[in-house]
Amino acid sequence: MSLAAALSAALDRRRPLLAQLADEGTDCVRLLHGTAEDAPGITIDRYGPILLVQTWRDPLADGELDALAAVVNDTLGTTLTACWNHRGEGPGGSARPDAALEAPIGHELGIAYDVRPRHRGQDPLLFLDLRVGRRWIKAASQTKTVLNLFAYTCGIGVAALAGGALEVVNVDFAQSALAVGRANAARNFGDDTETDPRFVTITDDVIPVVRQLAGLPLPTHGKRARAFMRRPARQFDLVVLDPPRWSKGKHGAVDVVRDYASLFKPALLATAPGGTVLATNHVPEVDRDEWLGGLERTAMKAGRPLASLETLTPEEDFPSLDGRQPLKIALARVPA
């Protein structure tokens, strides 16, 4: 099957979903999930006015970006600006001058987001497979306090504020990503969000922040000691734990394959009685049931056995051939 034919078939399958999402105020959606839709190594996403094509194996051939854009625009009745980012080895990627729109805006669940296809990093500014998590947090945040760990561009945090959260604290080491999040908050809730105590951004390594909030010690003497800003212990109604696969900072490594427990334990201890941790694991090789079992064991060892453990599944624009989605999302509820 040709790439254009695979895209056309995927669009046909999505017609009911696209109508539903449009009714909800969403124009950011995956149009072709290549691994499950006869086009491995490629994804095609709509981000508001932008059509973003990403390739991980073979780059697009000459004229192929135009052909894909024509399929989408003809089928959906749109005039999206096409952009291609090649993320595999070798050169690739192209954007017409108007594809690098200074401030293209996409929408999800009625919330406006910066959706620039080109910026300092490689990843999109809004991960579409986590829409189900943002949907949940928006519905659950009324009158709640929210801690958003590994916040990136604060998509979860902005959704929580839209849901009526009393306070949202977003933590990430990347100042540029948090700046996008603050701008998104201001875009939706007014410029005074920059100084609004309901929406806080902390530019710091997540590990020392969450361990202190959880009341856990940090080394202050010896070879492992590192300087850190002191913070009082505190608990939140909702804690979002959305770590990358692996990263290394001054205070230790994040490794969600071998050592998820070192992140989940402090996140759990920073959750108030009756609260919930929304935890994610993006690594395809991690078995969902084994990961969920690890969360339960960690909670038992931490002295806070879970009241319940549920899962969320990415929405229909992220189909799976075997029912085992790479993105795993758990709702770990703390007893009241």
N, C-alpha and C positions, 0 to 999 in steps of 0.2 A: 504494500500500500504506500502511495506517495505521501509525503509530509502534508501537502495541501489536502489530500483526501482524508488523512487521519484527523486533521484539524476540523474539517467540515463535519465529519461524523461525531467528533467530540462536542461541537457546538449544537448539533441536533439533540444529543443526549441531554444537554444542559438547558434546553429551552424552558422547562418548568422552573428549574432552579433560578435561572437568570431573571425570570419574571418575578419570582418571590423576592429575590434579593433587591431588585429595583424597587419593589413596593416598600421594602424596609429602609430604603435610602442607601443602598450599597452598589457602587460601580467599580469595586476592586474585587476581582475574581480570577481564578485560574481557568483558562479556556482550554488548555491541553496539558494533561499530566502525562508526559511522555512514557514513563516507565510502565504505566498501566493502560496506555491507549495507543499502542502500536507505533510509538516513536521514542524509543529509549534514547536518553542523552539530550533531551530537549524539553523545555517548559515554555509555555506561552501564557502570559498573564495580561489582563487588563488592569491598569491602574488609572482610573478616571479617564483623562484624555490621552493616555499613553498606552501603546501596545508594546509590552516588553517581552522580547524573545531572548531566552538564555540557552546556550549550548555548552555541553560538557565533553562531548566526544568530537564529532566532525563539525567544523564550522559551516555556516550557510554558504551555498553556492551563489554566484552572481545572479541577481534578480530574484532570489528566493524570498528575501524579506518583503519585497514589493508584492509578491504573489500571496504570501501569508496575510499581509495587511489587507489585500483585496478580498480574500475569503472572509475575514472577520468583518470588514466594513460592509460588504455586500450582504452578509447574513444578518448582522445586527442592525444595519441601517445607521452606522456610525461613521465618523471621520477621524479615527484615532491616528495619532502620530506614532510611527513605528520606530523602535529602537532595538538594536541587537547587541547583547553583551556575550562574548565568548569567554567561558571560564575554564576551558581545557588548555592543553599545551599549545604553544604556537600563537601567531598573531590572529587577530579576528576582532570583530565588533565594529559596528558603525552606527552613527546617529546623524540624521540630517540636522542642519543648523537649528531648525525649529523643534527638533526632538529634545534638545537640551533646554526646554522651556525653563525660564528662570524660577517659576514657582508653580508647577503643575499640582493641582489639588485633586485628590481622590476622596471618596466617601465610603464609609462602612457603618452601617446601623445608624445613619444620620449624623455621623461624626466626620469632620473634615481632617484629612491628613496630608502632609507633605509627601509626594510620591515621585520625587525626582529620580529618573532612571540612572543618572550619573552623579556621583558624589565622591567623597573621600574613600569610602569603603567599596567592597565588591557586592555585598548583600543588599537586597532591596531594603528600603527604609521601613517597610511594613511587611511582616511575614504573614502571608495569606492563610497558611494552614492553621495558624493560631486564632483565627476568627472565632472558632467555637469557644475558646477560652475567654476572649474579649466579650463575647456575647454573654457568657456565664457571669463574668465579673461585673458587667454592667447591670445585670438583673439582680445580683446579690449584694451590691455595695451600698444600698440606701442606708444612711445613718451609720455606716461602718467606717472603721479606720483600716487602711490598707498599706501594707509594706510590699513594694515591688522590687524584687532582687534581680540583678542582671537586667535592668530595665531597658537597656538599649535606647530606642527612641520613644519610650514611655507609652507605647500603644495601649498596653494594659492599664497604665495609670490614667491616661486620658479617658478611657472607657469607664473606669471606676468613678472618676469625677462626674462624667455624664450621667452615671447611675445614682448620683446623690451621696457619694462618700463624704464623710465629715473631714477626712484628711487622707492624703495619699503621699507616701514617702517613696521616692524612686531612687535606687542606688545603682550606680554603674561607674566604672573607672574611666569611661570615655566621655570627656567633656563635650566633644562635638556632637555625639549622639544625644546626650541629655539636652543640649541646646535645641536640637530638632524637636524633642519632646516638649520643652517649655514653649517653643513657638507654636506647636500644635495646640497646647492648652490655651494659649492666648488667642489663637485663631478661633477657637470654639467658645471660649468663655470670657473674652475681653482681655485687653492689655494689662489690666491690673492683676492677672494671674501671675505675672512675673514676681509680684510681691505678696501674693495671696498665701496665707499660712496653710490653706487647704491643700496646696500642691507644692511639694518640696522636692528638690533634687539634691542628691549628695554625690559629689564626684569623689569616689574613693573605691578602694578594693573592697569587694563584698565581704570577704572572709572576716576581717577585723570588725566590720560594722555589725554583721549579723551575730557574731559570737558575743560581742558586748551586749547587744540587745537581748540576747538569750541568757545573759548572766554567766557566760562561760569565760574562763581565763584566757589571756594571751601571754606568751612568753615575755617577761620583762628583764630577764638576765640570761647570760650565756650566748652561745653562737646563734640560736634561733630568735633571739630578741630583735625586734624591728620597731622603729618609731611608729606610733599610731595616735590618732586623735581619740581622746577618751570620750566615751559616750555612756550614759546611764542605761541600765537594763530597762526594757519596756516590751510590752506585748501588744499585738494588733489583732483585730477581728479576722482579717483576711491577710494571708501571706502568699505571695506569688513567687515561686522558685523556678526560674526559667534559664538555667545555665547553658553555656556553650559546651561543646564536646570536651574541649581541653583548653586550658590556659594556665599560665604560670605567672604569679606575682610575687611581691616581696614577702607575703605572708603565707605562701603555700600554693599548691597547684589545684586547679579544678579538673577533676577526672571523673566524668559521669559514667564511665564504663566500669572502672575498678573501685571507685570510692565515692559513690553517691551519698553514702551515709554521713560523711563528714560535712556535707551541705544540708542534708535533710534534718539531721538532729538539731542544729541551732535554729533552723527555720521553724521546726516544730515547737521548740522551747520558747520562741518569740511569738507564738500564737496564743491568744487568750483562750480561757476555757469556753467551750462552745463554738470556737472559731474553726476556720478551715485553711489548710495549705493547698494551694493549687500548684502541683509539681509537674514538671515536664522532663522528658528525656527524648532527644532528637536522634539518637544513634540507631540506625537500622539493625545493627548486629545485636543489640540488647533485646532479649526476649521480654515481652510485656509481663507475663506472669511471674517470671523470676524477679523482675524489677519491682513489681508490686509486693511480692513476698519480702523483698529486702526492705521496703518502706515499713511494712508491719513489724519486722524484726527490729529495725532501728528504733521504732517507737516503743516497743516493749523494753529494750535495753535502756532507753532514755527515761523510763518510768512514766511514760505517757501513752499507754496503749490506745489505739485508735477506736473511736466510737463506730466509725464506718469508713470504708474505702471504696470509692466509685471511680469510674473512668468516663472521660469524654473522648469522642472520636471526631477527627476532622470532618468537615462538611462535604457534601456530595461532589464538589469540584476537585476533590482529592481522592479519586477512587483507588482501590487496592485490588490486585489480582488474587491475593491469598488472605485478605482480611487482616493482615498484619501491617498496620501503618507504621512508617518510620517514626512519626511523632506520636509519643505516648503521653497522655495527660491524666493525672490522678487528682481526685478530690479527697484529701485525707482530713477527716473531721475529728476534732479534739473533743473529748467528753466535757460537758458543762460542769 
